[in-house]
């Protein structure tokens, strides 16, 4: 289980002629964005608009509450580059990305309830997705990209198994920490191996009573009325390996594709990576068909989406696996074997490799075709 305070809202997007509605569940807590995420934001042209602390976090201090031993962990990569994250407000990131869209292109308070597809009688027998919203609205989409989180309806429609809840019954199985957001704000968290009964009782601060005073002071200054428990979710790696991940012109991005435990802080980073890679495959398809005004109903859309899934599958599988292993090691108690595994093997040999996140996938192609033709043809 994981504790954080949050607000919830839902948005939908229609971006530059690509008729795309994305239903997202967003919470206002922080994100720790590692270099791979900042590479994605640079590719999207918005990295400079996000403000936080002026430099990446260079090191962390991990304290074993049982014996009081503190270990310093460096975020410097194997090649001497900084792999440290920069913490930002999730709401600030969403507002920055939404600010790149023209007014009126965001649809608020929209919840997707069902999906079906129909085939268009054209030269390539293209299909479109028929989306039903809870307010009775029907949307016909030439391409559907599900970014609807761990409880993704689009992922279920694609046949991806529901994310598993994590229950780790390990002695002393809890972990907490905090990270600066600005000079006046901290982001803090507490994870605890528990059951739904504990979740139902809510958080009253008792779970933090055995932690050092520096953390207790943070918890005591928090408004516990805004604190909620959230079940940690993840998808089995083999589910991604053996599932399709897409069907025709429908796929998923973000937690809808790769829900993972938060131990590496890579969930949001990987979602930003996926957005850029998906955009690249779409852009390349457009460049190969510069005279096609009907790209979105042609077979090229399915090929672009299939290429995106193939490219991202093993990247997601690796991060899900490493995140889960990190969770087991860091919350595995304080026995002699676990201390050796955590302090010597994990922090001594694996940590730098797990956090070697200098994953730069270049820039997006310069595609100006959207201004040259209209792809918003109404589907009857």
C-alpha positions as CSV (number, residue, x, y, z in Angstrom):
1,X,0.0,0.0,0.0
2,X,1.2,3.5,-0.6
3,X,0.1,6.7,1.0
4,X,-0.2,10.1,-0.7
5,X,-2.6,13.1,-0.7
6,X,-4.3,13.7,-4.0
7,X,-7.0,15.4,-6.1
8,X,-8.6,13.6,-9.0
9,X,-9.8,14.9,-12.4
10,X,-10.2,13.6,-15.9
11,X,-9.2,15.2,-19.2
12,X,-9.5,14.3,-22.8
13,X,-7.3,15.6,-25.7
14,X,-7.7,16.3,-29.4
15,X,-4.4,17.2,-30.8
16,X,-3.7,19.0,-34.1
17,X,-6.2,17.2,-36.3
18,X,-5.5,13.8,-35.0
19,X,-8.9,13.0,-33.5
20,X,-7.7,11.5,-30.2
21,X,-9.6,11.3,-26.9
22,X,-7.5,10.2,-23.9
23,X,-9.1,9.5,-20.6
24,X,-6.7,10.0,-17.7
25,X,-6.9,9.7,-14.0
26,X,-4.5,12.2,-12.5
27,X,-3.4,12.9,-9.0
28,X,-1.8,16.1,-7.8
29,X,1.2,14.5,-6.0
30,X,4.7,14.8,-7.2
31,X,6.7,13.0,-9.9
32,X,10.4,12.4,-9.7
33,X,11.6,12.8,-13.3
34,X,14.8,11.1,-14.2
35,X,17.0,12.1,-17.2
36,X,15.1,9.8,-19.6
37,X,11.9,11.7,-18.8
38,X,13.7,15.1,-19.3
39,X,14.9,13.9,-22.7
40,X,11.3,13.2,-23.6
41,X,10.2,16.7,-22.5
42,X,13.0,18.3,-24.4
43,X,11.9,16.4,-27.5
44,X,8.4,17.7,-26.9
45,X,9.8,21.3,-26.5
46,X,8.4,21.9,-23.0
47,X,11.3,21.0,-20.6
48,X,12.2,24.7,-20.2
49,X,8.7,25.6,-19.0
50,X,8.9,23.4,-15.9
51,X,10.4,24.9,-12.8
52,X,11.5,23.0,-9.7
53,X,14.7,22.9,-7.7
54,X,17.6,24.1,-9.8
55,X,19.6,20.9,-10.0
56,X,19.1,17.1,-10.0
57,X,19.3,15.2,-6.7
58,X,22.9,13.9,-6.5
59,X,22.7,11.5,-3.6
60,X,20.3,9.8,-1.1
61,X,20.7,8.7,2.5
62,X,19.1,5.3,3.4
63,X,18.6,4.7,7.1
64,X,18.0,1.2,8.5
65,X,15.5,1.9,11.3
66,X,16.2,-1.3,13.1
67,X,19.9,-0.6,13.7
68,X,20.2,3.1,12.9
69,X,22.9,2.6,10.2
70,X,22.8,5.1,7.4
71,X,24.1,4.4,3.9
72,X,24.9,7.2,1.4
73,X,23.8,6.3,-2.1
74,X,25.1,8.2,-5.1
75,X,23.0,8.9,-8.2
76,X,26.1,9.3,-10.4
77,X,26.0,6.9,-13.3
78,X,28.6,4.4,-14.4
79,X,30.0,6.8,-16.9
80,X,30.2,9.7,-14.5
81,X,27.0,11.4,-15.6
82,X,24.3,12.4,-13.1
83,X,21.3,10.1,-13.0
84,X,19.5,12.0,-10.3
85,X,15.9,12.9,-10.5
86,X,14.2,16.3,-10.3
87,X,10.9,16.4,-8.5
88,X,8.0,18.3,-10.0
89,X,4.3,18.7,-9.3
90,X,2.3,16.3,-11.4
91,X,-0.3,19.0,-11.9
92,X,2.4,21.4,-13.2
93,X,3.5,18.8,-15.8
94,X,-0.1,18.3,-17.0
95,X,-0.7,22.0,-17.2
96,X,2.4,22.5,-19.2
97,X,1.6,19.8,-21.7
98,X,-2.0,21.0,-21.9
99,X,-0.8,24.5,-22.5
100,X,0.7,23.4,-25.8
101,X,-2.8,22.6,-27.2
102,X,-5.2,25.1,-28.7
103,X,-8.0,26.4,-26.5
104,X,-11.0,24.1,-26.6
105,X,-9.2,20.9,-27.4
106,X,-9.4,19.5,-23.9
107,X,-12.6,17.7,-22.8
108,X,-13.0,17.6,-19.1
109,X,-15.0,15.2,-16.8
110,X,-15.1,12.4,-19.4
111,X,-15.2,8.8,-18.4
112,X,-14.9,6.0,-20.9
113,X,-17.4,3.1,-20.3
114,X,-17.2,0.9,-23.4
115,X,-15.3,0.3,-26.6
116,X,-16.3,-1.5,-29.8
117,X,-15.0,-1.4,-33.4
118,X,-16.6,-1.3,-36.8
119,X,-15.0,-1.9,-40.2
120,X,-15.2,0.8,-42.9
121,X,-15.9,-0.4,-46.4
122,X,-13.0,1.2,-48.1
123,X,-10.0,0.0,-50.2
124,X,-8.1,-1.3,-47.1
125,X,-11.1,-2.3,-44.9
126,X,-10.0,0.1,-42.1
127,X,-11.6,0.0,-38.7
128,X,-12.7,2.7,-36.3
129,X,-13.3,2.6,-32.6
130,X,-16.7,3.5,-31.2
131,X,-16.3,5.0,-27.7
132,X,-19.2,5.4,-25.2
133,X,-18.9,7.9,-22.3
134,X,-20.8,7.8,-19.1
135,X,-22.8,10.9,-20.1
136,X,-24.1,9.1,-23.2
137,X,-21.7,10.8,-25.6
138,X,-20.6,8.6,-28.5
139,X,-17.2,9.3,-30.1
140,X,-15.9,7.7,-33.3
141,X,-12.1,7.5,-33.3
142,X,-9.9,6.7,-36.2
143,X,-7.0,5.9,-33.7
144,X,-7.5,5.2,-30.0
145,X,-4.5,5.4,-27.6
146,X,-5.5,4.5,-24.0
147,X,-3.6,6.5,-21.4
148,X,-6.2,5.7,-18.7
149,X,-4.0,4.4,-16.0
150,X,-3.7,1.2,-14.0
151,X,-7.5,0.4,-14.3
152,X,-7.4,1.0,-18.0
153,X,-10.5,0.0,-19.9
154,X,-8.6,0.1,-23.2
155,X,-6.0,-2.3,-21.8
156,X,-8.7,-4.8,-20.7
157,X,-10.2,-4.5,-24.2
158,X,-6.8,-5.3,-25.7
159,X,-6.6,-8.4,-23.5
160,X,-4.0,-7.2,-21.1
161,X,-4.5,-8.8,-17.6
162,X,-5.6,-6.6,-14.8
163,X,-2.6,-5.3,-12.7
164,X,-1.9,-7.4,-9.6
165,X,-2.2,-6.0,-6.1
166,X,1.0,-6.5,-4.1
167,X,0.8,-8.0,-0.6
168,X,4.3,-8.7,0.8
169,X,4.1,-10.3,4.2
170,X,7.6,-9.5,5.3
171,X,8.7,-8.4,8.8
172,X,9.4,-4.7,9.1
173,X,8.0,-4.4,5.6
174,X,7.5,-0.6,5.4
175,X,9.4,2.2,3.8
176,X,9.1,6.0,3.9
177,X,11.0,9.0,2.6
178,X,10.7,12.6,1.3
179,X,12.2,14.7,-1.5
180,X,12.3,18.5,-1.9
181,X,9.9,19.9,-4.5
182,X,10.7,23.6,-4.0
183,X,12.4,25.6,-1.3
184,X,9.0,25.5,0.6
185,X,7.6,22.1,-0.3
186,X,8.4,18.5,0.3
187,X,7.0,15.4,-1.3
188,X,6.8,12.4,1.2
189,X,5.6,8.9,0.9
190,X,5.2,5.8,3.0
191,X,4.8,2.2,1.7
192,X,3.6,-0.6,3.9
193,X,3.0,-4.3,3.3
194,X,-0.6,-4.7,4.4
195,X,-4.1,-5.8,3.6
196,X,-7.3,-4.1,2.6
197,X,-8.4,-4.0,6.2
198,X,-5.7,-1.5,7.0
199,X,-6.5,0.5,3.9
200,X,-10.1,0.7,5.1
201,X,-9.0,2.2,8.4
202,X,-7.1,5.0,6.7
203,X,-3.9,6.6,7.8
204,X,-3.5,8.1,11.3
205,X,0.3,8.5,11.5
206,X,1.0,5.5,13.8
207,X,2.7,3.6,11.0
208,X,5.4,6.3,11.0
209,X,6.0,6.3,14.8
210,X,9.2,4.1,14.6
211,X,10.9,6.2,11.9
212,X,13.6,8.8,12.7
213,X,12.6,12.2,14.0
214,X,13.5,14.0,10.8
215,X,10.7,12.1,9.0
216,X,8.3,12.2,11.9
217,X,8.5,16.0,11.8
218,X,7.4,15.9,8.1
219,X,4.5,13.6,8.9
220,X,3.4,15.6,11.9
221,X,3.2,18.8,9.8
222,X,1.1,17.1,7.1
223,X,-2.7,17.5,7.0
224,X,-3.8,13.9,7.6
225,X,-7.2,14.7,6.3
226,X,-5.7,14.9,2.8
227,X,-3.8,11.6,3.1
228,X,-5.2,8.5,1.5
229,X,-3.9,5.0,0.9
230,X,-3.5,3.6,-2.6
231,X,-3.0,0.0,-3.5
232,X,0.3,-0.6,-5.3
233,X,-0.4,-2.1,-8.6
234,X,1.8,-3.8,-11.2
235,X,1.5,-6.0,-14.3
236,X,3.3,-9.3,-14.6
237,X,6.2,-8.9,-17.1
238,X,5.1,-12.1,-19.0
239,X,1.7,-10.5,-19.5
240,X,3.4,-7.9,-21.6
241,X,5.7,-10.4,-23.3
242,X,2.9,-12.7,-24.5
243,X,0.1,-10.2,-25.1
244,X,-0.4,-8.2,-28.3
245,X,-0.4,-4.8,-26.8
246,X,-2.4,-3.5,-29.7
247,X,-5.2,-4.5,-32.1
248,X,-5.3,-2.6,-35.3
249,X,-5.5,1.1,-34.6
250,X,-5.9,0.7,-30.8
251,X,-3.1,0.6,-28.2
252,X,-2.2,1.9,-24.7
253,X,0.4,4.2,-23.2
254,X,1.6,4.9,-19.6
255,X,0.2,3.0,-16.6
256,X,-2.4,1.5,-18.9
257,X,0.4,-0.4,-20.5
258,X,3.1,-0.9,-17.8
259,X,1.8,-0.4,-14.2
260,X,4.8,-0.9,-11.8
261,X,5.8,-0.4,-8.2
262,X,7.1,3.1,-7.5
263,X,10.5,1.9,-6.2
264,X,12.5,3.2,-9.2
265,X,10.4,6.3,-9.8
266,X,10.1,5.3,-13.5
267,X,6.4,5.0,-14.1
268,X,5.8,8.6,-15.3
269,X,9.3,8.7,-17.0
270,X,8.4,5.7,-19.1
271,X,5.1,7.2,-20.0
272,X,6.8,10.3,-21.4
273,X,9.2,8.0,-23.3
274,X,6.3,6.2,-24.8
275,X,4.6,9.4,-25.9
276,X,7.7,10.4,-27.8
277,X,8.3,7.0,-29.4
278,X,4.7,6.7,-30.4
279,X,4.8,10.2,-31.9
280,X,7.9,9.2,-33.9
281,X,6.3,6.2,-35.4
282,X,3.2,8.2,-36.4
283,X,5.4,11.0,-37.8
284,X,7.5,8.5,-39.8
285,X,4.3,7.0,-41.3
286,X,3.1,10.5,-42.3
287,X,6.5,11.3,-43.9
288,X,6.3,8.1,-45.9
289,X,2.8,9.0,-47.2
290,X,3.0,12.8,-47.7
291,X,0.1,12.9,-50.1
292,X,-2.3,10.8,-48.1
293,X,-5.2,12.8,-46.7
294,X,-6.6,9.7,-45.2
295,X,-3.7,8.3,-43.2
296,X,-5.8,7.7,-40.1
297,X,-8.1,5.3,-41.8
298,X,-5.4,3.5,-43.8
299,X,-3.3,0.4,-42.9
300,X,-0.4,2.7,-42.1
301,X,-2.0,3.6,-38.7
302,X,-2.0,0.0,-37.6
303,X,1.6,-0.5,-38.8
304,X,2.8,2.6,-36.9
305,X,1.1,1.5,-33.7
306,X,2.5,-2.1,-34.1
307,X,6.0,-0.7,-34.5
308,X,5.6,1.4,-31.3
309,X,4.5,-1.7,-29.3
310,X,7.4,-3.8,-30.5
311,X,9.9,-1.1,-29.7
312,X,8.6,-0.5,-26.2
313,X,7.6,-4.0,-25.0
314,X,11.0,-5.1,-23.6
315,X,11.9,-1.7,-22.2
316,X,8.6,-1.9,-20.1
317,X,9.2,-5.5,-19.1
318,X,12.7,-4.7,-17.8
319,X,11.6,-1.7,-15.7
320,X,8.6,-3.6,-14.2
321,X,10.9,-6.4,-13.2
322,X,13.6,-4.2,-11.7
323,X,11.1,-2.1,-9.8
324,X,9.5,-5.2,-8.3
325,X,12.9,-6.6,-7.3
326,X,13.9,-3.2,-5.8
327,X,10.7,-3.3,-3.7
328,X,11.4,-6.8,-2.4
329,X,15.0,-6.0,-1.4
330,X,14.3,-2.6,0.2
331,X,11.4,-3.8,2.3
332,X,12.6,-7.3,3.1
333,X,13.4,-6.8,6.8
334,X,16.7,-6.6,8.6
335,X,17.9,-10.2,8.7
336,X,21.6,-11.0,8.0
337,X,20.9,-12.4,4.5
338,X,18.6,-9.5,3.6
339,X,21.1,-7.0,4.9
340,X,23.8,-8.6,2.7
341,X,21.5,-8.7,-0.3
342,X,20.4,-5.1,0.1
343,X,23.5,-3.3,1.3
344,X,26.2,-5.3,-0.5
345,X,24.5,-6.7,-3.7
346,X,21.8,-4.2,-4.4
347,X,23.3,-0.9,-3.3
348,X,26.9,-2.0,-4.0
349,X,26.5,-3.5,-7.5
350,X,23.0,-3.3,-8.9
351,X,21.8,0.2,-7.9
352,X,23.9,2.2,-10.4
353,X,22.8,-0.2,-13.2
354,X,19.2,0.0,-12.2
355,X,19.3,3.8,-12.2
356,X,21.4,4.2,-15.3
357,X,18.6,6.1,-17.0
358,X,20.5,8.2,-19.6
359,X,18.1,6.8,-22.1
360,X,18.1,9.4,-24.9
361,X,16.1,8.5,-28.0
362,X,16.8,11.6,-30.1
363,X,14.4,14.2,-31.4
364,X,11.0,13.9,-33.1
365,X,10.9,14.2,-36.9
366,X,10.0,17.7,-38.2
367,X,6.5,17.0,-39.5
368,X,4.5,20.0,-40.8
369,X,1.9,18.0,-42.7
370,X,-0.8,18.7,-40.2
371,X,-1.1,22.3,-41.3
372,X,-1.2,21.3,-45.0
373,X,-4.3,19.1,-44.9
374,X,-7.3,18.4,-42.9
375,X,-7.7,15.0,-41.3
376,X,-10.7,15.9,-39.2
377,X,-13.2,14.4,-41.7
378,X,-16.4,13.5,-40.0
379,X,-17.2,9.8,-39.9
380,X,-20.8,9.0,-40.5
